[in-house]
Amino acid sequence: MSALSARGQGLVGSESPLIRAHFDCLRDPYDATTNPDGFVNFGTAENHLVWDLVAPRLAAAPPLVEADAHYAPMQGTEAFRAALARYLSALIACPVAAQSLVVAAGCSALVEALGFALADAGDAFVIPAPYYGGFSGDLGHRAGVALIPVPLAAPAFRLDPAALEAAIVGAGRRVRALLLTSPDNPLGVTYDAATLTAALDVAARHDLHVIVDEIYAGSSYGAAFVSARAVPTALARDRLHTLYGLAKDVALSGFKVGVLHTLNPTLLSAVRTQALFGAVSTATQALLTPFIAGIDDAFRERLHERLRTASTRTRSELAAAGIDSVPASAGLFVWVDLRRFLTTPTRAAELALHATILAATRVNLSPGAAFFAPEPGWFRLCFAQPEPARTIGVARLVRHLAATA
């Protein structure tokens, strides 16, 4: 008999394959001088392009004081939330009040908190697919919320309001929310105002909440970012909840800082209660308060320039080898079409191709299965790597695929 509860047993061996691959690469990373045969990790959505901009800003922070070593409000210190409110107001071009924010240890903690607060076990959220695969664990492992995918058709992967409507009506269980990411992960595109309005209006007709993960809001380098908060919609303001974090745009994934913005006071109270279980340390907030206040247009312009350059070069190098990808305009990745390299059009063949590429080239991509892609053969490639790692990784990949085509 297992010593664990049924809930505990359900968590055994549930580590994401993306996380396993990340740490496999971390143990033996590429270095042009010391380890030229090491792994190039295109599988993890981390930003390695702006550390030279981030490091001096962190180093300039004032020294910690005694209060920074003690307890603070679990939902975030007043100073940190005020700095975040000013930052987000500029980023999304909408007013954000500090009292409408909850800070927690990463967006995953907040997604789970929203699952607990908005749904009961067995209820569902509707989400366009492919989607960031971590949502399944965030909502399913403990909150017991199911995700109902709405398949987007290749090669354009456009969000279809009619498909959202059909998924909600045909769910076969109670649907409590629509979950979107914009800019989208893994597609690398930003939804325009008309698309967002149409999606939010569908949710309004069915009395749903809408959660929009806008964690890549500052990484929209090829199209103007439009926040879900900035579009006209029939959805009530207290039914829209947006997420942001410091992992992507400012490259602080290891700091584990996520932010929920909601105008729903009851939900705000429920999530604040849960913040106890995933609070950001007081010292971390003290360090980041002046840092986030110093992120300006000059920083964003340099970030966009570097992302645009890396994205353009990656897509061009792939295209020169006859490999297509979805035109990217945001985020740290491109959605790459490797369907013609599958031995059969199956998920098993996709996973086999992933394993073969990893073993033969020491380049890690993320297979579409990790994002619940409707069709096998699509892969996410995270290009926000420093040179020459990015160039070397793409060269290894295309050389291998050319030899096996």
C-alpha positions in Angstrom: 0.0 0.0 0.0 1.3 3.5 -0.9 2.3 5.7 2.0 0.9 8.7 0.0 -2.6 10.0 -0.3 -4.4 9.7 -3.6 -3.6 13.3 -4.3 0.0 12.8 -3.4 0.2 9.7 -5.6 -1.1 11.7 -8.5 1.8 14.1 -8.3 4.5 11.4 -8.4 6.5 11.5 -11.6 4.7 14.6 -12.9 7.7 16.7 -13.7 7.3 18.3 -17.1 9.5 16.9 -19.9 10.4 20.5 -20.8 11.8 21.0 -17.3 13.8 17.7 -17.5 15.3 18.7 -20.9 16.2 22.2 -19.5 18.2 20.8 -16.7 19.9 18.2 -18.9 21.1 21.0 -21.1 22.1 23.1 -18.1 24.5 20.3 -16.9 26.5 20.5 -20.2 25.9 23.8 -21.9 27.5 25.1 -25.1 30.5 27.4 -24.7 32.4 28.6 -27.7 35.7 28.3 -25.9 35.4 25.7 -23.2 32.6 23.4 -24.4 32.0 23.8 -28.2 30.2 20.5 -28.3 27.8 21.3 -25.5 24.0 21.6 -25.6 22.3 24.5 -27.2 19.0 24.9 -25.4 16.3 26.2 -27.7 13.7 24.5 -25.6 13.4 26.9 -22.7 11.7 30.3 -23.0 14.4 32.3 -21.2 15.8 35.7 -22.3 19.6 35.6 -22.6 19.9 38.8 -24.6 19.7 41.6 -22.1 21.8 40.6 -19.1 24.3 43.4 -19.9 21.4 45.8 -19.5 19.9 44.2 -16.4 23.1 43.5 -14.3 24.1 47.2 -13.7 20.6 48.1 -12.8 20.5 45.3 -10.2 23.9 46.3 -8.9 22.8 49.9 -8.4 20.1 48.9 -5.9 20.5 50.4 -2.4 21.6 48.0 0.3 19.0 46.0 2.2 17.8 47.3 5.6 16.5 45.3 8.5 12.9 45.6 7.4 13.8 43.7 4.2 14.6 40.6 6.3 11.2 40.4 7.9 7.6 39.7 7.0 5.7 41.9 4.6 2.1 41.7 3.2 1.8 38.4 1.4 0.3 40.0 -1.7 3.4 42.2 -2.1 4.8 45.3 -0.4 3.1 48.6 -0.9 6.3 50.0 -2.5 6.8 47.1 -4.9 3.1 47.1 -6.0 3.2 50.9 -6.5 6.3 50.5 -8.7 4.7 47.7 -10.7 1.5 49.7 -11.1 3.5 52.6 -12.7 5.5 50.2 -14.9 2.4 48.3 -16.1 0.4 51.5 -16.7 3.1 52.5 -19.2 3.6 49.1 -20.7 -0.1 48.3 -21.4 -1.2 51.9 -22.0 -4.0 51.6 -19.4 -4.2 52.9 -15.9 -3.2 50.3 -13.3 -3.7 50.9 -9.5 -1.4 49.2 -7.0 -4.4 48.0 -4.9 -5.6 46.0 -7.9 -2.4 43.9 -7.9 -1.4 40.7 -6.2 2.3 39.6 -6.4 3.2 35.9 -6.1 6.1 33.6 -6.8 5.7 33.4 -10.5 2.7 33.3 -12.9 2.2 29.5 -12.3 1.3 30.2 -8.7 -1.2 32.8 -9.8 -2.8 30.6 -12.5 -3.3 27.9 -9.9 -4.8 30.5 -7.5 -7.2 31.6 -10.2 -8.2 28.0 -10.8 -9.0 27.5 -7.1 -10.9 30.9 -6.9 -12.9 30.7 -10.1 -13.7 27.0 -10.5 -14.4 23.8 -8.6 -12.7 20.5 -9.2 -14.0 19.1 -12.5 -14.9 22.4 -14.0 -13.0 23.6 -17.1 -11.3 26.5 -18.8 -11.4 26.8 -22.6 -8.1 27.6 -24.3 -6.9 27.9 -27.9 -4.4 25.2 -28.9 -1.4 25.0 -29.2 -0.9 26.6 -25.8 1.7 26.8 -23.1 1.7 23.3 -21.7 2.5 24.4 -18.2 -1.1 25.6 -17.8 -2.2 22.0 -17.6 -0.2 21.3 -14.5 -0.8 24.8 -13.0 -4.6 24.1 -13.1 -4.8 20.4 -13.0 -2.3 19.1 -10.5 -4.0 20.5 -7.4 -6.9 22.7 -8.4 -8.5 19.9 -10.5 -9.5 22.2 -13.3 -9.6 20.7 -16.8 -8.5 22.5 -20.0 -10.6 22.2 -23.1 -8.5 22.9 -26.2 -9.8 24.9 -29.2 -7.6 23.7 -32.1 -6.2 26.4 -34.3 -5.6 25.4 -37.9 -2.1 25.5 -39.6 -0.5 27.3 -41.1 -2.0 30.6 -39.9 -3.3 29.5 -36.5 -5.8 32.3 -36.4 -8.1 32.5 -33.3 -11.7 31.8 -34.5 -14.5 33.1 -32.3 -16.9 30.6 -33.7 -14.6 27.8 -32.7 -14.4 29.2 -29.1 -18.2 29.3 -29.1 -18.5 25.7 -30.2 -16.0 24.5 -27.6 -17.9 26.3 -24.8 -21.3 24.9 -25.9 -20.0 21.4 -26.5 -17.7 21.1 -23.4 -19.9 18.6 -21.6 -19.0 20.1 -18.3 -19.2 23.5 -16.6 -16.9 26.1 -18.2 -15.8 28.9 -15.9 -13.2 30.8 -17.9 -11.5 31.5 -21.2 -7.7 31.4 -20.9 -5.6 33.3 -23.5 -2.0 34.2 -23.9 -1.1 37.4 -25.8 1.5 37.7 -27.1 1.0 34.0 -27.7 3.2 31.2 -26.5 4.2 29.2 -28.5 3.1 31.0 -31.7 5.1 34.2 -31.2 2.2 36.4 -32.4 0.2 39.2 -30.8 -3.6 39.3 -31.0 -4.9 42.5 -32.5 -7.7 44.6 -30.9 -10.4 43.1 -33.2 -9.5 39.5 -32.3 -9.4 40.2 -28.6 -12.7 42.0 -28.7 -14.3 39.1 -30.5 -12.9 36.5 -28.1 -13.9 38.6 -25.0 -17.4 39.1 -26.4 -17.8 35.3 -26.8 -16.9 34.9 -23.1 -19.4 37.6 -22.2 -22.2 35.9 -23.9 -21.6 32.8 -21.8 -21.0 34.7 -18.5 -17.4 33.5 -18.3 -14.3 35.0 -16.7 -11.4 35.7 -19.0 -7.8 35.3 -18.0 -5.1 36.8 -20.3 -1.5 36.0 -19.7 0.4 39.0 -21.0 3.8 38.0 -19.7 5.4 38.8 -23.1 3.8 42.3 -23.3 7.1 44.0 -23.4 8.6 41.6 -26.0 6.4 42.5 -28.9 9.0 43.6 -31.4 7.3 43.3 -34.8 3.7 44.4 -34.0 2.1 46.8 -31.6 1.1 45.1 -28.3 -2.6 45.5 -27.5 -3.6 44.7 -24.0 -7.0 42.9 -23.4 -7.7 45.8 -21.1 -7.5 48.3 -23.9 -10.2 46.9 -26.2 -13.9 47.6 -26.3 -15.9 44.6 -25.2 -19.2 43.5 -23.7 -17.3 41.6 -21.0 -17.8 43.2 -17.5 -14.6 44.8 -16.2 -14.6 42.6 -13.1 -14.6 39.5 -15.3 -11.2 40.3 -17.0 -8.0 39.2 -15.2 -4.6 39.8 -16.6 -1.2 38.3 -15.7 2.3 39.6 -16.0 5.7 38.6 -14.7 9.4 39.6 -14.7 10.7 36.4 -16.2 10.7 37.3 -19.9 10.9 41.0 -20.8 13.5 41.8 -18.1 15.1 38.3 -18.1 14.6 37.6 -14.4 13.0 34.1 -14.6 15.0 32.9 -11.6 13.5 35.6 -9.4 10.0 34.1 -9.7 7.9 37.2 -9.7 4.3 37.1 -11.1 1.6 39.8 -11.0 -2.2 39.5 -11.2 -4.2 42.5 -12.1 -7.9 42.3 -11.5 -10.7 44.8 -10.8 -12.8 42.1 -9.0 -12.6 42.8 -5.3 -13.9 39.3 -4.3 -11.4 37.5 -6.5 -8.7 39.9 -5.3 -9.4 38.8 -1.7 -9.5 35.1 -2.6 -6.1 35.3 -4.4 -4.6 37.4 -1.6 -5.5 34.6 0.9 -3.7 32.1 -1.3 -0.6 34.4 -1.7 0.5 33.1 1.7 1.6 29.8 -0.1 3.6 31.5 -2.8 4.8 34.9 -1.6 7.8 36.6 -3.1 10.5 37.3 -0.4 10.6 40.7 1.1 14.3 41.1 0.2 13.5 40.2 -3.5 10.9 42.9 -3.6 13.2 45.5 -2.0 15.8 44.7 -4.6 13.4 44.9 -7.5 11.4 48.0 -6.5 14.1 50.5 -7.8 15.0 48.1 -10.6 11.5 48.0 -12.1 11.1 51.8 -11.6 14.2 52.2 -13.8 13.0 50.2 -16.8 12.4 52.8 -19.5 11.8 53.3 -23.2 15.5 53.0 -23.9 15.6 49.6 -22.3 12.6 48.4 -24.3 14.0 49.7 -27.6 17.2 47.8 -27.1 15.3 44.7 -26.1 13.1 44.9 -29.2 16.1 45.5 -31.4 17.8 42.4 -30.1 14.7 40.2 -30.3 13.9 41.4 -33.8 17.5 40.7 -35.0 17.6 37.2 -33.4 14.1 36.3 -34.7 14.8 37.5 -38.2 18.1 35.7 -38.5 16.7 32.5 -37.1 13.7 32.5 -39.5 16.0 33.4 -42.4 18.4 30.6 -41.7 15.6 28.1 -41.4 14.0 29.3 -44.6 17.3 29.0 -46.5 17.2 25.3 -45.6 13.6 25.0 -46.7 12.1 25.0 -43.2 9.0 27.1 -42.7 7.9 28.9 -39.5 5.0 31.1 -38.5 5.8 34.7 -39.0 6.9 35.9 -35.5 6.3 39.3 -34.0 6.6 38.8 -30.3 8.1 36.6 -27.6 11.3 34.7 -27.5 10.5 31.9 -30.0 9.3 30.8 -33.4 6.9 28.0 -34.2 8.7 25.8 -36.7 7.1 23.4 -39.2 9.0 20.1 -39.2 6.1 18.0 -40.4 7.9 16.8 -43.6 10.6 15.3 -41.4 8.3 12.9 -39.6 8.4 9.3 -40.6 4.6 9.1 -40.1 2.1 11.9 -39.2 1.8 10.8 -35.6 2.7 12.1 -32.2 5.0 9.1 -31.6 7.0 10.1 -34.7 7.2 13.7 -33.5 8.6 12.6 -30.2 11.0 10.3 -32.0 12.2 13.2 -34.1 12.7 15.3 -31.0 14.8 12.6 -29.4 16.8 12.0 -32.6 17.6 15.7 -33.0 18.6 16.0 -29.3 20.9 13.0 -29.5 22.4 13.7 -32.9 22.9 17.5 -32.6 22.8 18.3 -28.9 20.2 20.9 -29.7 17.0 21.0 -27.6 13.7 22.0 -29.2 10.3 21.7 -27.7 7.9 19.3 -29.6 4.4 20.3 -30.3 3.1 17.6 -28.0 4.3 19.8 -25.1 1.9 22.5 -26.2 -1.0 20.2 -27.1 -0.7 21.2 -30.7 -3.6 19.8 -32.8 -1.2 18.4 -35.4 2.1 16.6 -35.0 5.3 18.0 -36.5 5.4 21.5 -35.1 8.2 22.6 -32.7 8.9 25.7 -30.6 12.4 27.1 -31.0 13.5 29.7 -28.4 16.0 32.0 -30.2 16.8 34.4 -27.3 20.3 32.9 -27.0 23.6 34.8 -27.1 25.8 34.6 -30.2 27.4 32.4 -31.3 25.2 29.8 -29.5 22.1 30.8 -31.5 23.9 30.5 -34.9 25.7 27.3 -34.0 22.5 25.7 -32.7 20.5 26.6 -35.9 23.4 25.4 -38.1 23.5 22.0 -36.3 19.8 21.6 -36.6 19.5 22.4 -40.4 22.6 20.3 -41.2 21.1 17.3 -39.5 17.6 17.8 -41.1 19.2 18.2 -44.5 21.1 14.9 -44.1 17.9 13.0 -43.1 15.4 14.6 -45.6 
